[in-house]
Structures are given as structure tokens and as C-alpha cells.
Amino acid sequence: QVQLVESGGGLVQAGGSLRLSCAVSGRTSTLDGINWYRQAPGKEREFVASISESGASYLDSVKGRFAVSRDNPKNTVYLQMKSLKPEDTAIYYCNLLWNWGQGTQVTVSS
């Protein structure tokens, strides 16, 4: 079983930055394939970013503003978010296969 714990969310003004963390523990020996998703009020959960040995992938609307990275010794994956917009407001989730974290709230005020 894999545990994923997100942190780093909060309230920020438009144009600001946040860095989310996803701490990974349990029955996994790799951070390969970690995904970030988000779910805004009244909307379906959507893919935001992923990281693997072959590189990173991003939702079109966050390209150039978000960057995913990982620290293997710390078993942690990060999502650096800059130039935040009100439409980025959502609960952000970390995912690996069928495992999900509890989410962290990001609120961007205009």
C-alpha cells in the first residue's frame, strides 16, 4: 500500500506562487509515474502534471507556469506553481496508480 500526503496549499493573490509537496511512503520504490490532479468546485477532477523517467507532462493551461520535480532521497514530488490565476483555484491531489492523497486546497484571489 502506498500513502500520499499533500501539503503546501493556501490562499494567494493572483500572480503569486505556491509550492505543493507530495510525500510518498509505503510499498513503492520509485517516484516514477506520480501525477498531480485538481478539482475545482462543481467541476470534474482534471490532470495537471506528471513526472516520469522520460520527463514531465502538463495540462496546456499550466504550461510555462507550473513545474513538477522530485527529490528521490526525500521521497517527495513537488509542484511549483507561479503566475497563479483565480481559475487555478481547486483542491490539488497527488496520485500514483490507484492511490490518492487527501488533497490540499489552493485558493487564488483576484
C-alpha angles and dihedrals in degrees: 000000000000125000122205122190121186125200140161101072123134148125118307136165121249110279092030131117139236134179118214122201130205114196112202124203139157132044101003131097097190142050089210112127099023111154135196119214132175137202123200122199111284093005136100122258111269136197114253109171145337138194130208140152089275094055142267133310129200143193106256094241093058099043111124092017104060128051128188121207139160141218107208098192089053094042088228134134121201135204111201110198124190136168087031119198131202088250089064088069108121146105107280119214134194116219139188116176105306094344121103135182124226093256135238124241120239117188121183116193123206 
